[in-house]
């Protein structure tokens, strides 16, 4: 990494440290602690541009050329931009995370993906639009070819990155090795990739015993993987300024457990599962083919999140009754907000995901956003509400839409408080 690039990173780190020192950060941190403890606070807000970030911080505006420097520059600029533009409750802290270098190939076979752009390579480009894949389990007997690969940690590479970051940010940011090694533990998404979405659904009707066999295999493989991570001390606490579930942050007074001595266990963490690929299944089929295989995984965790884009209103009774340590539940744009309010009350976090089309659509209508948010806040009175804007894969090259969205939401929160 060139000296000039290190100077660029150090300058950005100083800006982040300055933002992190503001008293507002501690107030936001306390807000999440209260919120995640199911205390009645004002609704908390998080704006996550996700797929639209390349329109807010175009790749050509980055100054570093080295791959590592470029990724670190981007992560710092994201923090700075969010603070300068978004009137939300994200905490900007003075921690710089070096993610552990980890070979996690997953299963012994994995599908090949077909993207809309010919000769696609993972460089500066962003995948947008539909894609498909070639399943690897084409015949029932192909399951016998599948086996699980053990996690492999590249300590030398991780230590190199840690030492490099420590040198660059010395006296500015707190550098640590930290990161999560998964997003969802839902299993059904992996089944869909291995078998194909349509064929998976057909199997549930024509060969349910095969589906049970696959889901049981995936469950045992995932449990074995998690056990290995715990034994190798490759787990990292997510009870601080950590994105957990499909939205919200992990600040918690309940994690880690009271008997925590430094070695991170699954029970010291937030867990998360979803069932997006099970949309269309009846609640009973979802419970039979999906949930029963997620439960042995979720019971290992101290607190749990459930759900992403799938509507859960018709299966909340099952979910609330069966999932242990459940705390945060996603209420997607396709979920009945009134039923969710009735079921969740103030016993769970109501993680509302507004429809991203209000920001990413061809037109932008502030009045429509205001009415939509106002209606939801009124519907959810008495709930522990958080408002998480995500899945915005474009803003039609109008970055100010996110700023306006945040302002409108905060205005409505203040008006109805």
Secondary structure, DSSP 8 states (H G I E B T S, - for coil): --HHHHHHHHHHHHHHHHHHTSHHHHHHHHHHHHHHTT---S-EEEE--GGGHHHHS-GGG----SHHHHHHHHHHHHHHHHHHH--S-----SEEEE---EE---BS---EEE-SSTT--SSS----S--EEE-S--SGGGGGG--B---EE-HHHHHHHHHHHHHHTTTTSEEEE---S-S---SHHHHHHHH-HHHHHHHHHH-HHHHHHHHHHHHHHHHHHHHHHHHTT-----SSS-B-TTSSB---SS-S-TT--SS--GGGSEEEE--GGGTTS-HHHHIIIIIHHHHHHHTTSSEEEE-SSS--GGGHHHHHHHSTTEEEEEE-TTS-HHHHHHHHTTTSEEEE---THHHHSSS--HHHHHHHHHHHHHHTTTSEEEEEE------TT-THHHHHHHHHHHHHHHHH-
